[in-house]
Amino acid sequence: MSKSFDDLLAKVSSISKKKLAVAVAQDKAVLEAVKAAHERNIADTILVGDADEIKAIGAELGMDMNDYEIIDEKDKIAASLKAVSLVHEGKADMYMKGLLDTKSFLKSVLDKEVGLRTGQPLSHVCVAEIKPVDRLLILTDVAFMPYPTTEEKKYIIKYAAEVAKACGVEMPKVAVCCAVETVNPKMPVTVEAAELSKMQDDGEITGCIVEGPLSLDIAIDKYSAEEKGAMDRKVAGDADILLFPDIQAGNLVYKTVVHLTDMKCGCILTGTQAPVILTSRSDTCETKVNSIALAAVVAEEMKKNK
Amino acid sequence: MSKSFDDLLAKVSSISKKKLAVAVAQDKAVLEAVKAAHERNIADTILVGDADEIKAIGAELGMDMNDYEIIDEKDKIAASLKAVSLVHEGKADMYMKGLLDTKSFLKSVLDKEVGLRTGQPLSHVCVAEIKPVDRLLILTDVAFMPYPTTEEKKYIIKYAAEVAKACGVEMPKVAVCCAVETVNPKMPVTVEAAELSKMQDDGEITGCIVEGPLSLDIAIDKYSAEEKGAMDRKVAGDADILLFPDIQAGNLVYKTVVHLTDMKCGCILTGTQAPVILTSRSDTCETKVNSIALAAVVAEEMKKNK
């Protein structure tokens, strides 16, 4: 695994430069990230939206608009469909939300004609660099699927493993996280965790190592794993991917990490034909740039596997 | 609220000294904490268990055994019943687990003759000092009740509010934490969170302010609350108590805080006639001492209300 976002950014500069399409690009925070991504040689961008507004904000931010392709489309829905179609047609490699609501943006992602649907469920993958941990950690799903079924969790694991691979881990370790590390029929998620672990043993889940149920300390901390006699588990203190039981647990841990630890992160939406960047208003510019970089390495990996 | 454990320890020294009864006290880690609590004037202790073993470990730790009352009882179950009965009879103020399994320990807590049962559900209250937060935060329930019902959550809130009061907050603010801050019928916990908030408005929950559903950022971070236009909520960036939807979310957040942040904590079991300390093998000595100090201020508060 890339050990940090610095590693990941270095990786980006070693692959062919990727192109980003932004839907409804007249958004200052998004253009700031687009500018940083250009300056740091992470990605070029096609800006779809209200050209006058885009140029005005660009001027404000000191952007040289000759560095960007602009497609003028004042209607937001039309702009999103135009932007997503660029990715659909292979003219761009990744798709990012600008100044439109999430619902409309997702509609464009899932559009049957020009969208990026694969027929598989979508899920959110967050890659985090958290100070005391010596590697990048993937948290999933902390933002998209509310109560994933076991079948959906198989997809969540598959996508997270693909992202980990794009970040440089050939055989990522997945911890199916629960409150406890033993199966307890009174906690159905622990039973499901053991099932997912067995599915990997049986070859039904491939490309990663899956172990659960695991408490978070055993998943990420070798010392705790030793203390609790858990070193014989397939994942013990060295998880690359933390799979959460549901969005409540996932999102609350994610927000804890964002607000109470020294961390960097980047996030993408997966299960689509190309990586999708669905940043939130509260994300910092750095998080947005990290998300673009993450999308770029994932786009490269998807191209390899085509 | 005491802003830190230093404040809390200062508070302990201002109240009458409390007495701790330890069940099956021949446990090095527990005796280490008992010694520290004695030296720091937090509590005196009655050690119930195998007297020879207790003395041997005490000698190893450099304890002056004249400072402790020892009751010799080699049988573990009998020792736990003896220790809990001391609290039941008012000869001690708080009850702590030593070298016996949690199940047997809880049996003594709930013993009909000599135990501490109140007929109300038990729940776990964790008081945490986490670096970027300028006050103590209570996390509950992160370790005991697996899937509390709405009725049980009312008790969890009541107990946490009592602990907050013992720590010096007259009217604690409770954030009913969820993945999102809006009611969404597809996420039943958000509906329940709004119900709990309304129960407080209607006077069915008293002694605290309850608001939910709240995402964790809005609950603890004023800046996020402002950003998201949530400053009109009853709790906005200034929560004292974080109520979790279930043990999965609670425990995963708790372990995240323990392993990935700069924090101190102390925990007790509530819903009993006196505070119970159920520390885990992985707790540090400091956590055990903090738990004893927390139990002492809570015991003082319970005495006041008798």
Chai-1 contact restraints between the chains, C-beta under 6 A:
chainA,res_idxA,chainB,res_idxB,connection_type,confidence,min_distance_angstrom,max_distance_angstrom,comment,restraint_id
A,I130,B,L260,contact,1.0,0.0,6.0,A-B,restraint_1
A,P146,B,M187,contact,1.0,0.0,6.0,A-B,restraint_2
A,C177,B,L252,contact,1.0,0.0,6.0,A-B,restraint_3
A,C178,B,Q248,contact,1.0,0.0,6.0,A-B,restraint_4
A,A179,B,I247,contact,1.0,0.0,6.0,A-B,restraint_5
A,A179,B,Q248,contact,1.0,0.0,6.0,A-B,restraint_6
A,A179,B,N251,contact,1.0,0.0,6.0,A-B,restraint_7
A,M187,B,P146,contact,1.0,0.0,6.0,A-B,restraint_8
A,L216,B,L252,contact,1.0,0.0,6.0,A-B,restraint_9
A,L216,B,K255,contact,1.0,0.0,6.0,A-B,restraint_10
A,D217,B,K255,contact,1.0,0.0,6.0,A-B,restraint_11
A,D217,B,H259,contact,1.0,0.0,6.0,A-B,restraint_12
A,D221,B,H259,contact,1.0,0.0,6.0,A-B,restraint_13
A,E227,B,S282,contact,1.0,0.0,6.0,A-B,restraint_14
A,P245,B,Q248,contact,1.0,0.0,6.0,A-B,restraint_15
A,I247,B,A179,contact,1.0,0.0,6.0,A-B,restraint_16
A,Q248,B,A179,contact,1.0,0.0,6.0,A-B,restraint_17
A,Q248,B,P245,contact,1.0,0.0,6.0,A-B,restraint_18
A,Q248,B,A249,contact,1.0,0.0,6.0,A-B,restraint_19
A,A249,B,Q248,contact,1.0,0.0,6.0,A-B,restraint_20
A,A249,B,A249,contact,1.0,0.0,6.0,A-B,restraint_21
A,A249,B,L252,contact,1.0,0.0,6.0,A-B,restraint_22
A,N251,B,A179,contact,1.0,0.0,6.0,A-B,restraint_23
A,L252,B,C177,contact,1.0,0.0,6.0,A-B,restraint_24
A,L252,B,L216,contact,1.0,0.0,6.0,A-B,restraint_25
A,L252,B,A249,contact,1.0,0.0,6.0,A-B,restraint_26
A,L252,B,V253,contact,1.0,0.0,6.0,A-B,restraint_27
A,V253,B,L252,contact,1.0,0.0,6.0,A-B,restraint_28
A,V253,B,V253,contact,1.0,0.0,6.0,A-B,restraint_29
A,V253,B,T256,contact,1.0,0.0,6.0,A-B,restraint_30
A,K255,B,L216,contact,1.0,0.0,6.0,A-B,restraint_31
A,K255,B,D217,contact,1.0,0.0,6.0,A-B,restraint_32
A,T256,B,V253,contact,1.0,0.0,6.0,A-B,restraint_33
A,T256,B,T256,contact,1.0,0.0,6.0,A-B,restraint_34
A,H259,B,D217,contact,1.0,0.0,6.0,A-B,restraint_35
A,H259,B,D221,contact,1.0,0.0,6.0,A-B,restraint_36
A,L260,B,I130,contact,1.0,0.0,6.0,A-B,restraint_37
A,L260,B,T261,contact,1.0,0.0,6.0,A-B,restraint_38
A,T261,B,L260,contact,1.0,0.0,6.0,A-B,restraint_39
A,T261,B,T261,contact,1.0,0.0,6.0,A-B,restraint_40
A,S282,B,E227,contact,1.0,0.0,6.0,A-B,restraint_41
